[in-house]
Amino acid sequence: MNVQTALKIVKSRNKDRRLKVNIKKFIAHYGASYRPQREETLSVEVVIPCYNHGSFVVDALSSVPRDVSVVIVNDNSTDDTAEVLDRLSRNYRFRVLTNEANLNQSGSINRAVATSEANCFVVLNADDLLTNGWIDHAVAYLNANRDVRLVGGFSFPFDGEQRRVVLEDQLKQMKPLIEEWTVYFPSHALKYTLPNSLNMTMSGCTFLKSAWETVDGFWPFERRVVSFDDRDFQMRVSAIFPVAVSNGISAFYRRTSSTGKGRE
């Protein structure tokens, strides 16, 4: 482990230890701020941030229903991601945003949301896959529970050798079990002590644009209440609006592909 990595770990741990204090500061500043009106009719877009994961994007796209809008953010990749996306555009419909500088996952999602005409967003990491039916379940819950503006679920891990099984069997047949939802109200946010006090996977995390606007989107490391960019966003939203976590599987998580680059 080099010095830079060690310092990063120390900074992250120190930030996580101050989670309760950071949440209180966030609520004090944003708790009384203006809240955009809740969206009436939801229009969905899947956001796929991609840094050097072009070789996996076809799997991610295959898990998204063809009638759902998709945006792929090429986060200044240094591999052949641009060429891969150009080839995939012949068979799949999606828009592409290309970052001239590396914005990391948080900055890439912010750019996608800010430039979109949609108002409901489903995050899908470029090397993961959504489970069959997740988008419909998430949107149905949001439509039925008007106070909730962000929902998520859990992930099912797989490695490269299991790819064929996931794509040809589980992806087509497995539907997320949404029998139970746990709702976290803003009052719960003051009790968070660990990053996983609110626990959901990033792929499949579904949120409304009004929630993103209210908390000023995804934050860089220095501003966050907790070290991870996804959990930071989810916790800040939950400090303002009710957030629901299902007991089901929202995505398949490819545990053998993450490079750790292109993200903070």
C-alpha positions in Angstrom: 0.0 0.0 0.0 1.5 3.4 -1.0 1.3 6.5 1.0 -1.4 8.1 -1.1 -3.7 5.1 -0.7 -3.0 5.0 3.1 -3.8 8.7 3.5 -7.0 8.3 1.5 -8.1 5.4 3.8 -7.4 7.5 6.9 -9.4 10.5 5.5 -12.3 8.3 4.7 -12.4 6.7 8.1 -12.2 10.1 9.8 -15.1 11.3 7.8 -17.2 8.2 8.6 -16.5 8.6 12.3 -18.0 12.1 12.1 -21.1 10.9 10.3 -23.6 12.0 13.0 -22.0 15.4 13.2 -21.9 15.8 9.5 -25.6 14.8 9.1 -26.6 17.3 11.7 -24.7 20.1 9.9 -26.3 19.1 6.6 -29.8 19.1 8.2 -29.2 22.5 9.8 -28.2 24.0 6.4 -30.6 22.2 4.1 -33.5 21.2 6.4 -35.4 24.4 5.9 -34.4 24.9 2.2 -36.8 25.1 -0.7 -38.1 21.7 -1.9 -39.1 21.4 -5.5 -42.6 20.1 -6.0 -42.9 16.3 -6.3 -43.0 15.1 -9.9 -46.5 14.1 -11.0 -45.8 11.9 -14.0 -42.5 10.0 -13.9 -40.3 9.7 -17.0 -37.4 7.3 -16.5 -33.8 7.3 -17.7 -31.1 4.8 -16.8 -27.8 6.4 -16.0 -24.7 4.4 -16.8 -21.4 6.0 -15.6 -18.5 4.3 -17.4 -14.8 4.6 -16.8 -12.7 1.9 -18.7 -15.6 -0.5 -18.5 -16.6 -0.4 -22.2 -16.2 -4.2 -22.5 -19.0 -4.7 -20.0 -21.5 -2.2 -21.3 -23.3 -4.6 -23.6 -24.2 -6.7 -20.6 -25.5 -3.7 -18.7 -27.6 -2.5 -21.7 -29.0 -6.0 -22.2 -30.6 -5.8 -18.7 -32.5 -2.5 -19.5 -35.9 -2.8 -21.2 -35.7 -1.5 -24.8 -38.4 1.1 -24.2 -36.5 2.8 -21.3 -34.2 5.8 -22.1 -30.5 5.3 -21.4 -27.6 7.7 -21.0 -24.0 6.5 -20.9 -21.4 8.8 -19.5 -17.9 8.0 -20.8 -15.8 9.4 -18.0 -12.7 10.3 -19.9 -11.9 6.6 -20.4 -8.4 5.7 -21.6 -9.3 2.3 -23.1 -11.5 1.6 -26.2 -14.8 2.6 -24.5 -15.6 5.3 -27.1 -15.2 2.8 -29.9 -17.3 0.2 -28.1 -20.1 2.6 -27.6 -20.0 3.6 -31.2 -20.5 0.0 -32.2 -23.2 -0.6 -29.7 -25.2 2.4 -30.9 -26.0 0.4 -34.1 -28.1 -2.1 -32.0 -29.1 -0.2 -28.9 -30.6 3.2 -28.4 -28.8 5.5 -25.9 -27.3 8.9 -25.7 -23.7 9.4 -24.8 -22.0 12.1 -22.8 -18.2 12.3 -23.0 -16.3 13.9 -20.1 -13.3 15.9 -21.2 -11.8 15.4 -17.8 -12.4 12.6 -15.3 -15.4 13.6 -13.2 -15.7 10.3 -11.2 -19.0 8.5 -10.6 -20.5 11.4 -8.7 -19.7 14.0 -11.3 -20.8 11.8 -14.2 -24.2 11.2 -12.6 -24.6 14.9 -11.9 -23.9 15.7 -15.5 -26.3 13.1 -16.8 -29.2 14.3 -14.6 -28.5 17.9 -15.3 -28.7 17.4 -19.0 -31.7 15.0 -19.1 -35.3 15.7 -19.9 -36.3 12.8 -17.6 -37.3 13.3 -14.0 -36.7 9.8 -12.5 -33.3 8.1 -12.7 -32.0 4.6 -12.2 -28.3 4.3 -11.7 -26.6 1.3 -13.3 -22.8 0.8 -13.0 -21.3 -0.1 -16.4 -20.2 -3.6 -15.2 -23.4 -4.5 -13.4 -26.9 -5.6 -14.6 -30.4 -4.8 -13.4 -32.7 -7.6 -12.4 -35.7 -8.3 -14.5 -38.6 -6.1 -13.4 -36.7 -3.8 -11.0 -37.5 -0.6 -12.9 -41.2 -1.4 -12.9 -41.2 -2.2 -9.2 -39.3 0.9 -8.2 -41.5 3.2 -10.3 -44.7 1.5 -9.0 -43.6 2.1 -5.4 -42.7 5.7 -6.0 -46.1 6.3 -7.7 -47.9 4.6 -4.8 -45.9 6.4 -2.1 -45.9 10.1 -2.9 -43.7 11.2 0.0 -40.8 8.9 -1.0 -38.3 10.2 -3.6 -35.6 7.6 -3.5 -35.7 3.8 -3.4 -33.2 1.0 -3.7 -32.5 -2.7 -3.2 -29.7 -5.2 -2.8 -27.3 -6.8 -5.2 -26.5 -10.4 -6.2 -22.7 -10.9 -6.8 -21.3 -12.9 -9.7 -17.9 -13.3 -11.3 -16.8 -13.6 -14.9 -17.2 -17.4 -15.0 -20.9 -17.0 -14.0 -21.6 -14.4 -16.7 -23.4 -16.9 -19.0 -25.6 -18.2 -16.2 -26.5 -14.6 -15.2 -27.3 -13.4 -18.7 -29.1 -16.5 -20.1 -30.9 -17.8 -17.0 -31.2 -15.5 -13.9 -31.4 -12.2 -15.8 -34.3 -13.5 -17.9 -36.2 -15.4 -15.1 -35.3 -13.9 -11.8 -37.5 -11.0 -10.6 -36.8 -9.0 -7.6 -38.7 -9.9 -4.5 -40.4 -6.8 -3.3 -42.5 -8.2 -0.6 -41.2 -5.9 2.1 -40.0 -2.3 2.1 -38.2 -0.6 4.9 -38.8 3.1 5.0 -36.3 5.5 6.5 -37.8 8.8 7.6 -35.8 12.0 8.1 -35.8 11.4 11.8 -33.8 8.2 11.3 -31.0 10.2 9.6 -29.9 11.6 13.0 -29.3 8.0 14.2 -27.0 7.0 11.5 -23.6 6.0 12.9 -22.1 3.8 10.1 -22.0 4.0 6.3 -24.3 1.1 6.1 -26.8 2.4 8.7 -28.7 3.0 5.5 -28.0 0.1 3.2 -28.7 -0.3 -0.5 -26.6 -1.1 -3.6 -25.8 1.7 -6.1 -27.0 -0.2 -9.2 -30.8 0.1 -9.1 -30.8 3.1 -6.9 -33.8 5.0 -8.2 -34.4 8.7 -7.4 -36.5 11.7 -8.5 -34.9 14.8 -10.0 -36.5 16.9 -7.3 -34.6 15.0 -4.6 -31.4 15.5 -6.5 -32.1 19.2 -6.8 -33.0 19.6 -3.1 -29.7 18.1 -1.8 -27.5 19.7 -4.6 -26.8 16.4 -6.3 -23.8 14.1 -5.7 -21.0 15.8 -3.7 -17.2 15.7 -4.0 -15.4 13.9 -1.1 -14.7 17.1 0.8 -18.4 18.0 1.2 -19.8 14.6 1.9 -21.4 13.5 5.2 -19.9 10.0 4.7 -17.0 8.8 2.5 -18.8 6.9 -0.2 -20.4 9.0 -2.9 -23.4 6.8 -3.4 -24.2 6.4 0.3 -23.6 10.1 0.9 -26.2 11.0 -1.6 -28.7 8.4 -0.3 -28.2 9.5 3.3 -28.6 13.2 2.5 -31.8 12.5 0.5 -33.1 10.5 3.5 -32.4 13.4 5.8 -35.0 15.4 3.8 -37.4 12.9 2.4 -38.5 9.3 3.2 -36.4 6.7 1.5 -37.5 3.1 0.9 -35.2 0.0 0.7 -36.7 -3.2 -0.6 -35.7 -6.7 0.6 -35.3 -7.7 -3.0 -32.5 -7.8 -5.6 -32.2 -4.7 -7.8 -29.0 -5.7 -9.6 -26.3 -8.2 -10.3 -22.9 -7.0 -9.0 -19.8 -8.1 -11.0 -17.3 -8.4 -8.2 -14.3 -9.2 -10.5 -14.2 -6.1 -12.7 -13.9 -2.9 -10.7 -10.6 -1.1 -11.1 -11.2 1.4 -8.4 -10.2 4.1 -10.9 -12.4 6.9 -12.1 -14.1 7.2 -8.8 -13.2 8.8 -5.5 
